[in-house]
């Protein structure tokens, strides 16, 4: 009694049935079609990511400019308060 390493063709056909055999026959046709769809889907996803990145860069730049403007206004107000606080003190010192 020899050990069977390779199944016989009849056993394989019976095990796969019609759907399995159809899949084996159609597989060389289906794989390139799915590959083409997958490639176009991948490209579309990458394009969307690039567009989103560019829009995000613009938004971040705009937010950065607004933040810089607010910081500049705050510094100007602090400088103005500092000069108004110093002026009365120097005037009082001159009067005495």
C-alpha positions as CSV (number, residue, x, y, z in Angstrom):
1,X,0.0,0.0,0.0
2,X,1.7,3.1,-1.3
3,X,1.1,6.5,0.2
4,X,-0.8,8.8,-2.3
5,X,0.9,12.2,-2.5
6,X,-0.8,13.6,-5.5
7,X,-4.6,13.2,-5.7
8,X,-6.2,11.8,-8.9
9,X,-7.8,14.1,-11.4
10,X,-11.2,12.6,-10.9
11,X,-11.1,13.2,-7.1
12,X,-10.1,16.8,-7.7
13,X,-12.9,17.4,-10.2
14,X,-15.4,15.9,-7.9
15,X,-14.2,17.9,-4.9
16,X,-14.2,21.3,-6.7
17,X,-17.5,20.9,-8.5
18,X,-18.8,23.2,-11.2
19,X,-18.1,26.5,-9.4
20,X,-14.5,25.5,-8.6
21,X,-13.8,24.4,-12.2
22,X,-15.4,27.6,-13.5
23,X,-13.3,29.7,-11.2
24,X,-10.1,27.9,-12.3
25,X,-11.0,28.5,-16.0
26,X,-12.0,32.1,-15.5
27,X,-9.2,33.1,-13.1
28,X,-6.8,34.1,-15.9
29,X,-9.4,36.4,-17.3
30,X,-10.6,37.8,-13.9
31,X,-7.2,38.6,-12.4
32,X,-6.2,41.2,-15.0
33,X,-9.6,42.8,-15.0
34,X,-9.5,43.1,-11.2
35,X,-6.0,44.4,-11.4
36,X,-7.0,47.2,-13.8
37,X,-9.9,48.2,-11.5
38,X,-7.6,48.0,-8.5
39,X,-5.0,50.2,-10.2
40,X,-7.6,52.9,-11.2
41,X,-9.1,52.8,-7.7
42,X,-5.6,53.2,-6.1
43,X,-4.8,56.1,-8.4
44,X,-8.1,57.8,-7.6
45,X,-7.4,57.4,-3.9
46,X,-4.0,58.9,-4.2
47,X,-5.3,61.8,-6.3
48,X,-7.9,62.5,-3.5
49,X,-5.2,62.4,-0.9
50,X,-3.1,64.9,-2.8
51,X,-6.1,67.3,-3.3
52,X,-6.9,67.0,0.4
53,X,-3.3,67.7,1.4
54,X,-3.1,70.8,-0.8
55,X,-6.4,72.1,0.7
56,X,-5.1,71.4,4.1
57,X,-1.9,73.2,3.5
58,X,-3.9,76.3,2.4
59,X,-6.1,76.2,5.5
60,X,-3.1,75.7,7.8
61,X,-1.3,78.7,6.2
62,X,-4.4,80.9,6.6
63,X,-4.7,79.9,10.3
64,X,-1.0,80.6,10.8
65,X,-1.4,84.1,9.3
66,X,-4.4,84.8,11.5
67,X,-2.6,83.7,14.5
68,X,0.4,85.8,13.7
69,X,-1.9,88.8,13.2
70,X,-3.5,88.2,16.6
71,X,-0.1,87.9,18.3
72,X,1.1,91.2,16.6
73,X,-2.0,93.0,17.8
74,X,-1.6,91.7,21.3
75,X,2.1,92.8,21.3
76,X,1.0,96.2,20.0
77,X,-1.6,96.6,22.8
78,X,0.9,95.6,25.4
79,X,3.5,98.1,24.1
80,X,0.8,100.8,24.1
81,X,-0.2,99.9,27.7
82,X,3.4,100.0,28.7
83,X,4.1,103.4,27.2
84,X,0.9,104.9,28.8
85,X,1.9,103.5,32.2
86,X,5.4,105.0,31.9
87,X,4.3,108.5,30.6
88,X,2.3,109.5,33.7
89,X,5.1,108.3,36.0
90,X,7.6,110.4,34.2
91,X,5.4,113.4,34.2
92,X,4.8,113.2,37.9
93,X,8.5,112.9,38.4
94,X,9.1,116.1,36.4
95,X,6.4,118.0,38.3
96,X,7.9,117.3,41.7
